[in-house]
């Protein structure tokens, strides 16, 4: 299969490209498209055969559900059997945006979308290309991130092409995404509402709207249906080991020097905050990716997956990164790094 690539204006996508991509969705094909968070791999959410193509292309296990994307809050009525008042409160403040809500599903939503669970995850993305594609297709679009399962999520069309290549029909290329980490998933069927995956909307923002908000623990077992995507123990992982450090430049320097002494061969990569550069000097064995100023969680989130992918392309044998605190968007960064490393163990 030869993948079709449409390069489109991210603010005002060309109509011909959108209509051509939408026709592929309607016909049961797969199209990757940008959202404000990461690139998604989309199929008609009501076409179970098309949805199963997503799982095949990504090598994604059937127990990991998909998010269904809509272009207007009212479309939730086609997907959810019950729409609570809390949904409309969230929609008024945060839709479109990097928020996904979990609600009881209607029978018309295929089990392949929901991993056989009685709930469906729904979101309205804040990207002109994504919204135009959904509108043109005339159907909700089921879409996980457009990468191989378990890999760092794609924030550029080049990442999609590298991971999925000729496994899909098309890519709408609108340049880099703005947020860089996936949406927050909040379960509105739980009491209190529960964050299943932290993301682009902070817990603090949700609490302003909903009151008490809990955070779910990552399930310990895999192979059973997950209530949300992004809940596997190891996920978002680069091709080389990721090692986490305490959140200080001294801790990064100490962990790096210790690793270099213990491993005399190979290059090491660093996700290094801009303002910590004086602590580490690039060399033949040390490759640095500028992660942004420490505490500027929005910039660091936008650069996270880009940095992991860039560093692994430099041929490093390991990547080091300091672990942000669980505050604001730092919670999502922390979640992605712990899952990308497969452990919350700190390198010392």
N, C-alpha and C positions, 0 to 999 in steps of 0.2 A: 504494500500500500504506500503510495506517495502522499505525504502529508501536505496539505495546502496551507500556506501561510499568508494571512492578510495583515499588512501593516496599516494600522488605523490610528486616527487622531484620538488620543485618550479622552478628550473633552467633547468632541463632536465627531463620533465615528462615522465613516463614510457609509451611506445607506446601502450601496451595492454589496459591500463586504458583509454587512450585518445580515442582509436578506439571504445571501448565499450560505452563510454559516447557519442561519436559522432553518433553512431548507434541509440541511444535513441533519440537524436535530430532529426535525419533524419526520424525516425519513428513517430515523432509527440509528443515526450515526453518532460519533463522538467528536466534540469540539472543545478544545481548551480555550479559556477566556480569562481576562484579568478581572479580579475584584479589587477592592481597596486593600484587602489583606494579602492574599497570595493568588496565584493562578489556579483556577479550578478546571476539572475535566467533566464536561457536561453531557447529559443525555436527557431525553424526555422522561420526566419522573413517572409518568403513567404507563410507560412502555417497558415492561419487565425484561424483555429480551435485550433492549438497548441498555438498560441498567446493568445487566449481567456482563455486557461488554466492558463496562468500566472496571469491574472486578478482574476480568481477564487481562486487560491492558496494564493495570497497575500491579497485578499479582497480589491482589488484596484479599484477605480472608473474608468469607461470607458473613462472619460474626461481627464485623465492624461496620456499623450503619453509615448511611450517607446523609448529607444535609440537602434539603430541597430549597432552591432559591426562587424567590418570587419578586415581582416588580411593583407590587402595591400591597399594603397591609390587608386589604379586603380579600386577596387571593388565599389567605389563610383558611377561609371558610370552605374552600375546595379540598383542603388537606386534613383539617382538624375536625374531629367529631364534637369537641367541646372547646370553645374559645373563652377563657376566663377574662374577667375585667382587668386582671393584672397584665394580660397581653396588650390590651389597648393602651394602658398607661405606659408600658415600655415602648410601644410603637410610636406614641406621640412624641416621646423624648429622643428615642434612639434609633428609629428606622426612617430612612435607610442608614445602615451603619454596621460595624463589626460585632453584631449580636445575633446569636441563634437561640431560639426558644424551643423547648421540647413540650409537645402537647399530645393528647390522645389522638390517634389517627383514624381517618375514615377508611372503610374497607377498600375503596378504590386505589389507595396507595399500595403498591406492590410490596410484598414481604421482603423482596430483595433489597429494597430501599432501606428498610427498618431493621434488618437482621432478624426478621420474624417477630419483633417486639410490637406491642400494641401502641407504641408512641412513635411520633415522627418529629424530626428536627427541622426547623424552618427558619430561614433568614432572608432579609431583603438587603442585598449588597449596595454599597454606596460607590458605584462606579458607573459612569455613563455607558461604557461598552457592555457591561453585564446587564444593565437594565434594558438597553436597547435590544440585546439578543433575546432576553426573555419575552419582551413585548412582541418582537417580530415572530418568534416561534409560537406564541399564543398558548404556551403550556409552562407549568413550573419545570425548572431544570434541576435535576439531581446532580450534585457535583462535589466530590471530594477534591483535595489538592491534586494537581496534575503532575504527579511524580510517581516513581516506583514506591510501593508500600514500604514504609519505614525510613525512607530517605529524607534529608532536609527538604522542606517545602520549597516550591519554585516561586521566586519573586520576579523572574524575567522569563520571556518566551524561550530564550536560549536554554534555560534550565529544563523547561518542558521538553524541548527537542532532544536534549541530551539523555533524558530519562526514558522518554516514551517513543521518540523517533517515529517509525512507520507503523506504530501500533494504533494510531488514531487518525481521524480524517482531516482535521484542520486545527489551526492555532490562530486566534485573533491576537496579534502582537501590538500592544499599546504601550510598550516600554515598562519600566520598573513599577512595582506596586508601592503604595504609599505607607501602609501600616506595617507590613512585613511579617507579622505573626497572625495566626488564624483568629477567627471570631471567638468571643466568649460564648460558651454554651450554658444556658441556665434552664433547669428542669422546673417548669411551672406546675407539674403534676405532684411535686413533693411539697411537704410542709415542714419547715419554711422552704421557699424557693431555694434550689441548690445549684451551685456552680459545678458542672460536670467537667468543664475544661476552661481554665482561665484564658483570657485573650485580650482583644482590642478594647473591650469595655471593662473598666476596673470594678472590683468588688465594691469599692467605696461609692461609685456612681450608681450601681444597682441598689445599694442600701438606701441611698437618698430617695429612690422611687418606690422601692418595695418594703422597706423596713429591714427586718432581720433576713440575712442571706447566709446560707451555709455553704461549705465547700466539701465536695465529695472526696473521699480517698480514692487513689488509683486502685482498681481491682487487682487482686493478687494473682488471679487465675486468668489465663487466656484460653480461647477455644470455645467460650460461651458467649452469647450475644452481649455486646457492650451497650450501655445506655446512650453513649455518645462516641463520635469519633475522637481520636487523639487521647484515648485513655489507656492504651497499652503501656506496659512497663518500660519497654524500650521502643523509641520512636524518634523521628526527625534526625536519625543518626548519620554522621558522615562515614566515609569509607575507612577511616582510621580512628583509633581510640580517642575519645574526648575526656580530658581530665579536668576536674573542677578545683578551684582554689578558694580560700577565704577572700572576702572582698577588700583586699588592700594591695597596694603595689609591692610592698615588702613580701607578702605571701606569694604573689605571682613570681617575683624574682627568686625567692628561696626554692619554690617548687621547680622552676625551670632549671636552675643551676644544679639541683640535686638530680634531676632527670638526665641532664646532659652528662653529668659525671658517671651515672650508672649505665648510660647507653652511649658509648663513644662513637657510634655510627648513626647516620641519618639526621635529617633536618626536623626541627620542631616548629609548629605553628602556634601563634598567639592571637587570640581575640583580645586586643589590648585597648583600653580606654585611651583617648587622645591625651588626656592630662596626666597619664602615667608613663609617657614615652621616655622620660629622662631616666627611668629605672631600668630600662632594657634597651640594649643596643642591637640593632639588626646585624647579622653576620652570615657567614656561609651556612651556619647551622641553625639560625634563628630567623624565621619569617614572620613578619608582623602584619596583621590586618587592622587598620584603623577603625575601631568600633564606635567612636563618638565619645563625647564627654561623659565621664561617670556621673550618673544621676539623671542624664538626659535619656530617660528610658524610651521615649518615642523614637529617637534617632537610633539607639542601640537595637530596638526591636526591628526597625526597618532594615538594619544592616546584618542582623543575626544570621539568617540562612544564606545570604550572599557571602558572608565571611566564611562560614563553614565550607561552602562549596568552593570558594576561591582558594582557601588554604589546602584543601585536599588535592586540588589541581597542581599545587606547587610541589607535590611529592613528599610531603611531610610524613613522619612516622607516628606522630601524635599531635593533638591540639590541646592547648590549655586555655581556660577561660575563668575569670573570677565570677562568683555566684552572686547575683543581685539579691537585695532583700525583698521579702514578699509584700511590697508596698506599691499601690497603683499598678502601672504596666510592668513594674519589676516582678510582680507575681507571675505574669505570663512568661517573661524571660526566664525566670527561675524554673518554671515548669518545663519549658522546652529544653533547657540545658540539662536538667536532671534526667529527662527521658532520653535525650540524645546520648548521654553518657551511660545510661542503663543503671545508674546508681546515684545516690546523693552523697557518696563518699567523697571526702575532701582530700586532695593530694597534699601531703605534708613533707 
